[in-house]
């Protein structure tokens, strides 16, 4: 079976995003169900896969990152309301036997993602 993982890169400071709250939701028929909530470690990663084994299922998911709270905790001067606050990445898992890595590259003004392995 495959697994799902993530990490956060803070490109304003050129370092991993440590201490970012991450929530994983399953999305079925328009309804969101919280599967797991984690906080990134010093390397900007979750300590274990977000999904693996039998939990790794084909379907639609959302990762929600508390980026605004992270930047506020870093002492970054942010406008009110924050331009980038909660970053939601909606994605699909088409093959549960593969590894899906969904990182967040973020600043207080922009973000990007890609599918890693």
C-alpha positions in Angstrom: 0.0 0.0 0.0 1.0 3.6 -0.5 1.1 6.5 1.9 0.3 10.2 2.1 2.8 12.7 3.5 3.4 16.4 3.5 5.8 19.1 4.6 5.9 22.8 4.8 8.7 25.1 3.5 8.8 28.8 4.6 10.5 30.5 1.7 10.5 33.9 3.4 13.0 32.6 6.0 14.5 29.8 3.8 13.7 27.1 6.4 11.2 24.3 7.2 7.9 25.5 8.6 8.1 24.0 12.1 5.0 24.1 14.3 2.4 24.4 11.5 -1.0 22.9 12.3 -2.2 20.5 9.5 -5.6 19.0 9.2 -6.5 16.2 6.7 -10.1 15.8 5.6 -11.8 13.2 3.5 -14.4 14.7 1.1 -17.3 12.6 0.0 -20.5 13.9 -1.5 -19.6 17.4 -0.5 -19.2 16.5 3.1 -15.8 17.0 4.9 -14.7 14.5 7.6 -11.6 15.2 9.7 -9.3 12.2 9.5 -6.2 13.5 11.2 -4.7 16.6 12.8 -0.9 17.0 13.2 1.7 19.7 13.9 4.8 19.8 11.8 8.1 19.0 13.5 11.4 20.9 13.3 12.0 19.6 9.7 8.5 20.9 8.7 7.2 17.4 8.3 4.5 15.4 10.2 6.0 12.7 12.4 4.2 9.9 10.5 2.3 9.4 7.3 -1.1 11.1 7.2 -2.5 8.0 5.5 -1.1 4.5 5.1 -2.1 0.9 5.1 -5.9 0.3 4.9 -6.5 4.0 5.6 -5.0 4.9 2.2 -8.1 4.9 0.0 -8.9 6.3 -3.5 -10.9 9.5 -3.1 -11.0 13.2 -2.7 -9.1 14.9 0.2 -8.2 18.3 1.6 -5.1 19.4 3.5 -5.6 22.5 5.5 -2.5 24.4 6.8 -2.7 27.1 9.5 -0.1 29.2 7.7 -1.3 32.6 9.1 -0.9 31.3 12.7 2.5 30.0 11.8 3.7 33.4 10.4 2.2 35.2 13.4 4.1 32.9 15.7 7.3 33.8 13.8 6.8 37.5 14.5 6.0 38.3 10.9 4.0 41.6 10.6 0.8 40.5 9.0 -2.2 42.7 7.8 -5.6 42.2 9.3 -7.2 40.3 7.8 -4.3 38.1 6.8 -3.8 37.7 3.0 -2.7 34.0 3.4 -4.3 32.5 6.4 -5.6 28.9 6.1 -4.3 27.3 3.0 -6.5 24.5 1.7 -5.2 22.1 -0.9 -7.9 19.9 -2.5 -6.5 16.8 -4.2 -7.4 13.3 -5.3 -5.8 10.0 -4.7 -6.4 7.8 -7.8 -4.1 4.9 -6.9 -3.9 3.9 -3.2 -0.8 1.7 -3.9 1.3 4.8 -4.7 3.0 7.3 -2.5 1.5 10.8 -2.5 3.6 13.6 -1.1 1.8 17.0 -1.0 4.1 19.8 0.2 3.3 23.4 0.9 5.7 26.1 -0.2 4.4 29.3 1.5 5.0 32.9 2.3 2.5 35.4 3.9 1.7 36.5 0.3 1.7 33.3 -1.8 1.8 29.5 -1.8 2.4 26.6 -4.1 2.2 22.9 -4.1 3.1 19.9 -6.3 2.7 16.1 -6.2 5.9 14.5 -5.0 6.3 10.8 -4.3 
